[in-house]
């Protein structure tokens, strides 16, 4: 997968996480307490500055009380050429 697409997906994932957090009126510190993930790390995720593990996705979804697939509910253009 091309680096451009990876970066784009990380940024979109982060924006979606931030959107869901704000919908629930949670600060970074409040979310930190719910999932025991450092708020500075959550901030890096929200800004698309770090890759995250599946475990972290599950922790965040649990803290937000939603199915993990909802964190991926964003649009992006996927081309077969992007896979090579």
C-alpha positions in Angstrom: 0.0 0.0 0.0 1.4 3.4 -0.9 2.5 5.7 1.9 0.2 8.5 0.7 -2.9 6.3 1.2 -1.6 5.0 4.6 -1.1 8.6 5.8 -4.5 9.7 4.5 -6.3 6.9 6.3 -4.5 7.7 9.5 -5.6 11.3 9.3 -9.2 10.4 8.5 -9.3 7.8 11.3 -8.0 10.5 13.7 -10.6 13.0 12.6 -13.3 10.4 13.1 -12.1 9.6 16.5 -12.0 13.3 17.5 -15.5 13.7 16.1 -16.9 10.8 18.1 -15.1 12.0 21.3 -16.5 15.5 20.9 -20.1 14.1 20.2 -19.8 12.5 23.6 -18.5 15.7 25.2 -15.3 14.0 26.3 -12.1 15.8 26.8 -8.8 14.0 26.0 -8.3 13.5 29.7 -11.8 12.1 30.2 -11.2 9.6 27.3 -7.8 8.7 28.8 -9.6 7.7 32.0 -12.1 5.6 30.2 -9.6 3.6 28.2 -6.3 4.0 30.1 -4.5 5.3 27.0 -2.4 8.4 27.6 -4.1 11.6 26.4 -1.0 12.8 24.5 -1.1 9.5 22.6 -4.8 9.9 21.8 -4.0 13.4 20.6 -1.3 12.0 18.2 -3.9 9.5 16.9 -6.5 12.3 16.4 -3.9 14.2 14.3 -2.9 11.2 12.3 0.7 11.3 13.6 0.9 7.7 14.8 0.0 4.3 13.6 -2.0 2.3 16.2 -2.6 -1.3 17.0 -5.8 -3.3 16.8 -5.7 -3.5 20.6 -5.8 0.3 20.8 -8.7 0.5 18.4 -10.6 -1.9 20.6 -9.8 0.1 23.7 -10.9 3.4 22.1 -14.2 1.8 20.8 -14.9 0.4 24.2 -14.3 3.7 25.9 -16.6 5.5 23.4 -19.2 2.7 23.9 -19.4 1.9 20.2 -18.6 -0.9 17.8 -15.0 -0.7 16.5 -16.3 -0.5 12.9 -17.8 2.9 13.7 -14.3 4.4 14.0 -13.8 3.5 10.4 -17.0 5.2 9.1 -15.3 7.8 6.9 -14.9 8.2 3.1 -11.7 7.9 1.1 -10.9 7.0 -2.4 -9.5 3.5 -2.8 -7.8 2.6 -6.1 -6.3 -0.7 -7.0 -3.2 1.1 -8.0 -2.8 2.3 -4.4 -2.1 -1.3 -3.3 1.2 -1.7 -5.1 
